[in-house]
């Protein structure tokens, strides 16, 4: 996938603004990545709308999923 440098700059600016508004989120991600995601790790996401409707899902990381996480970790170096 080829990324336009201008798109990357725009995303970087948006990420910086997002993390300024939500400083605990990058700390959470850093903690998770430092411990590492391993096979059988469960990732869960919960979304609550302003009306209070909840949606929850989770996945258990399988051996076949680990290559994706290795590549993501390479990107942050």
C-alpha positions in Angstrom: 0.0 0.0 0.0 1.5 3.3 -1.1 0.8 6.3 1.1 0.9 9.9 0.0 3.3 12.0 2.1 0.7 14.7 2.5 -1.8 12.2 3.8 0.8 11.0 6.3 1.4 14.5 7.5 -2.3 15.1 7.9 -2.8 11.9 9.9 0.2 12.8 12.1 -1.3 16.2 12.9 -4.7 14.6 13.6 -3.0 11.9 15.8 -1.1 14.7 17.7 -4.4 16.6 18.3 -6.2 13.4 19.3 -3.5 12.4 21.9 -3.5 15.9 23.3 -7.3 15.5 24.0 -7.0 12.0 25.2 -3.5 11.6 26.9 -4.3 8.3 28.7 -4.8 6.5 25.4 -1.2 6.6 24.1 0.0 5.6 27.6 -2.4 2.6 27.4 -1.1 1.6 24.0 2.5 2.0 25.1 1.9 -0.2 28.1 0.2 -2.9 26.0 2.9 -2.9 23.3 5.7 -3.0 25.9 4.2 -6.2 27.4 3.6 -7.5 23.9 0.6 -9.2 22.4 1.0 -12.9 22.5 -1.0 -15.9 21.2 -4.2 -16.4 23.3 -4.3 -12.7 24.3 -7.9 -11.4 24.2 -8.6 -8.0 22.7 -11.9 -6.5 23.6 -13.6 -3.3 22.4 -16.7 -1.7 23.9 -18.5 1.3 22.3 -21.2 3.2 24.2 -23.2 5.7 22.1 -24.4 9.0 23.6 -27.8 7.3 24.0 -26.3 4.5 26.1 -26.4 1.7 23.5 -23.5 -0.6 24.0 -21.7 -2.7 21.4 -19.0 -5.1 22.6 -16.8 -7.5 20.7 -13.6 -9.5 21.5 -11.1 -11.6 19.6 -8.6 -14.2 20.9 -5.3 -13.8 19.1 -4.4 -17.0 17.3 -1.0 -18.2 16.1 -1.9 -17.2 12.6 -2.6 -13.6 13.7 0.8 -13.1 15.2 2.6 -12.0 12.0 0.3 -8.9 11.8 1.4 -7.9 15.3 5.1 -8.5 14.6 4.8 -6.2 11.6 2.9 -3.5 13.6 5.7 -3.6 16.2 8.3 -3.1 13.5 6.5 0.0 12.3 6.8 1.8 15.7 10.6 1.5 15.7 
